[in-house]
């Protein structure tokens, strides 16, 4: 089968939604499918960089990617058989013919909707409720548009249902258990809390830092490790260790496996990959109830959950595990067992079955209806 994924940009730094697409691509080419991944330089409805310097820098970066380097992201393994395409804009002339094609962000849906039938049966891979990245009315229109829809969590499935979405299937993300695994026994871990740091507001980093500061008052010798794609910022206290852009190997060995607890302060997540990876590596997870995490995190059993944007309760749950090592070990082991149900092999099986159904039952859509009229 010929498969195309259209991404909203080229990811120079680790991004969970892009990683999911690359993981699917790796598994699909292993099954002898032909996979194209389209990376556009610009997409309508996504504003350009706010100043000329940033715009020029992006133009140069695009030139280097497409003309000179044609690189693959260094932070993610991508099979050589995956066809990585770099295009000015995801308009028709730059899209290869295929049997099935996936939009992966709300601003790409209008492009994909307008493609001719030879570009493939039209689908949408929903990885978040993307109102953080666009006007609510446009985001909601993508849920109601005539695409076959894959959602990565039950939380997103429920959102789709509330919006009147049709033709939806739930296929959860997977975890690479050959990579994300326990190297340091759960019982032997010293008190250490790790957290992914991002300046994206809905990632909740400020809440996480406040919760860690409150916890530090109770446990002055607490070790804390933050990691992220960006450089260290001034608002990270000096007593917190920060590691920029760790490799996956270092993330597993030096961060997850050296941590007894993983903290996730996000306001909303489509699936929440880092807590899932940390679970697979033996961390007890303290998190907000951020939506997509519910697929594998059960409060009091496989994690400790609390409502978003409440640093005091996050701190209370951190302290609870730091004061009760037996509970910490119990939750970490239950979480590790639970997350074993999520694998890329299983997800790829479901994804392949979904595509076969779509291609074998191709629907004909009228060309005289606009995207918004169908919403």
N, C-alpha and C positions, 0 to 999 in steps of 0.2 A: 504494500500500500504506500502511496505517496502522501506524506503528511507535512503540513506547514504550520509553524507557530509564528505569530507576529508579536514581537515584543515592543514596548514603547520607547526603547533606547538601547544604547550599548552600556553594559554595567561594568564600569571600571573598578567598582568596589563591591564586596559581598552584599547580595540582596536576596532575601529568602524567596520571593516570587520567581526570580530568574533561576535560582537554583532548582526549584521544582521543575521548571520547563526543561532545564538541562538534564536533570535526572531521568525524566521521561524519555527524552531524546536518546540518551545512552541505552536505556533498556529496549527502546523500540528498534534502534539500528541493530542491536544484538539479535533481535528477532527477524532481521532481514527486511525491515521496512526502510523506506527512503525518507529521511527527515531533513527538512529545511527550517532554519531559524532565521527570521528576518529581523535585523536591527536597524531601525531608521535613525537618521540624524535629527529630523524634526517631525513633529506630529501636530496637526491642527488641534486647537483647543488646549494645548499645553503651552503656556507662555514661554517666550524665549528668555535667556538669561537677562537679568535686570540692567546690565551695563555693557558697554561696547567691549571692554576687556574680556569679560567672561564669554561673550559671544564669539570673539576672535579666538579665544583659547579653545572653545568647543569645535570651531571650524577646523583648526589645526589638528586637534585630536582626531576628528573624524577622518581627515586626510591621511594621517599616519595609520589609522586602523585599516582603512580601505585600500589605500594605494601601496603603502610601504610594508606594513607589518601583517595585516590580516590576522590579528592575534586571537587567541582564545583567552578567556579570563584566567588569570593565574590562580585564583582562589577556588576554582572548581574544575575537576576533571571532566573533559568533554571528549568523547570518542572521535577519532579521526574521520569516521564515516559520516558524522553529522555535518551537513552543509551549512556553514555559517555565512550568512549574507549581510552585507552592509550597504544600505541604500539611502538616498537623500530623503525620501519620504515614502511611506507604505502605499503608494498609489499603484494602480493596476499594472503599469508597464514593468514594475520592479518585482512583481510577485510571480513565482514559478507556478506552472500548472501542477495540480495535485488532486488527490481524491477527497481530501478533507483538510480544512483549515481552521485554526483556532485564533480568535482574538483573545488578548490577555489583559486588557485594560479598557476602561469605559471609552476613552478617546479613540481607540482603535476600532470600535464597533461600527461606526459609520463608514469607515474605509471598507471593512470586510463585507458589510451589507451590500455595498455597491459593486463588489467584484463579480465578474461573470462566472457562469457555472463551471467553467473549466479550471477555476482556481480551487474548487473543492466544495464539498458540503460544509455549510457554515456553522461553526460552533464557537462557544465562549467558555474559557476556563476561568471561573470566578474564584479568586483567591482572597478577596476581601470585599466588604461593603464600602465602595470607594468614594464615599462622600467627602472624605478627607482630601481627595485629589481632584474634585470637580463639583459643579452645581448639582444639587440633589435631583432636580428634575431630569437632567441628562443622564445621571448615573442610574436612576430608577428606570429610565426608558430602555437601557440596555438589558435589564432583567425581563422586560416585557417584549423585547424584540424577537423576531422569529428565528432564533438560533437554537441548536441543540446545546444544552447547558450542563457543564460539570461544575459542581461545588465541592470544596475540599473539606467542609465541616458541616455538622448537623446544624450548627448555629446559622451558617449561611443558607442552608436549605430552608430553615424556618423563615429567614428574612425573605427569601425568594417566594415562598408560599404567601407571606403577608402582602407582598407586592403584586400577587397574581401571576407570577411566572409560570410558564408551562414548559414541558419537555425538559425536565431537570433530573439529573442523577447525582447521587452522592458518592464520591470516590475520595477517601481520605489520603493525605500525604503519607509517604513512607519514611522509614529511617534505615540507613545503611548500617546494619548491625555488625557487619564485618569491620567497620570503622569505629562507630560510636559504641563502645563497650567498656566494661569494667576492667581496669588495669590495677587499680589500688583498692583492696578490699574495703567494703562499706564500713565494717566495724572498726577499722584501724584509722579512719580519717580524723584529722584534727579539726577543731572549729574554724571553718573558713567559708565565707559566703562569696559567691561569684555572681556577676550580673552583666548582661550586655548593655553597653551605653550607646545611646543615640540621641541626637538633638532634635529628631522628629517629635513634635509635641505629644502625639498620641502614644508614643512609646513609654511615656511616663517616667523618664529618667529623674526628673526633679523629685517625684514622689519616692523613687527608689533611694536617692541620695539622702533624703530626709529620714526615711525608715532606717537606713544604715547608720546615720548619725545618732538617732535615738537608741539603736541597739548598741552602739559603741559606748554609750554612757553606762550601760549595764555590764558590758564586757569590754573593758579597756584594752585587753590584749587581742581582741578579735582581728583575725586576718581577713582582708577583703580584696578581691581581684575584680576589676572591671576590664572589659575588652570591647573594642569597637573598631569601625573602619576609619573614623576621623582621628585627628590629632587630639591629644589631651587638652581639655579646656580648663579655664581658670576656676570654674565652679566645682570641679572635682577636688575634694579636700586632699591635703598633702599626705594624710595617713592612709589613703587608699592607693593601692597598686594599680597601675593602668597599663594595658598592653594593646598597642595599636596594630590592627591587621594581622592577628596571629594566623599561622597556617592551620589547616584542619588538623594536622598531626599535633601541633602544639596546643590547639584548643582542647583536643581530647586528652592528651597526656599531662599538660602543664596547668590546665585550668579546670576542666570538668572533673578529672580524676584526682585533683588536689583539693577539691571543694567538697565539703560535707552537705552544703545547702546551696541551691540555686534560687535566685530571686528574680521574678518577672513582674514588673510594675505596670505593664501596658494597660492602656484604657480599652483597647479593642485589638484583636488579632484574628485573622482568618483561620489560622491553624496553630500558630505559636511553635515554630520549629525549635528555637533554642531550648525552651524548657523540655521539649520532647527528647532532644539530643542529650541534655543533662541527665534526664531520667535514665536513658539508656546507658549512661556512664556511671550511674550509681548515686546521683545526687538526690537528696530530698528536696522537693520543689515547694517553695512558698510563692504564691502568685495571686494576682487579681483574677477575678472571674471575668476574663476578657473575651468571652465568646467561644472562639475556636478551641480553646484549651480544654473545654468540657469533654471533648472526644476521648481524652485519655487521663484527665485529672479529676478525681473525685474527692471532694472535700472530706478531710478526716481519714481517708483511706489511702489514696495514692498521692495526695498533696494537701497542703493547707491553703484554702482559697478565701478571698475577701473581696468586698466590693471595690471597684476601681476608684482612684483618686482619694485614697485614705491611707496616708503614710503611717498613721498611728497603729492601725490594725495590722498592716504589713510588719511593722516592728514587733508588735505583740506576738505574731506568729513566728517570726525569726527567734525571738527570745524563748518562746515555748519549746522550740526544737533544740536550742542551745542549752537549755536547762534540763532537758529530758532526752538523753542520748538514746535510751531504749525506744522512745517514740520516733526519734529521727531515723534510727536504723529500720524500724518497722515500716515507716512510710517510704523510705528509699527503696527497700526491697519490694514492697508492693507496687511502687511505681515502675521499677525495673521490669517486673513480671508483666505488668499491664502493657507497657510500650512494646513488648515483643510481638504483640498482635499487629503492629504496623510495620510493614516492610515494603520496599520498593518493588519487589517481585510480585507481591500480592496486588499492590496498586496498579502496576503495569498490566497485570492480567485483566483487572477490571476495566482499565482504560482501553485496552485492545478490544475487549468485548464490546464496549460502548461504541468504538469507532466502526467495528464491523456492522453493528446494527444500523448506525447512521448511513453508512455507505450503501448497504444493501437495501435500504428503504429511503432512497433519495427523494426529498420533497421538492416540488416545483413551486417557486414563489413568483408572484406577479411582479413585473418590472415597473408597473405604472403607479406603484404605491411608494411614497417617500418613507424614509426611516421613521420619522416622527409620527406619521399617520398610522404606522403599524405598532406604535408604542401605546 
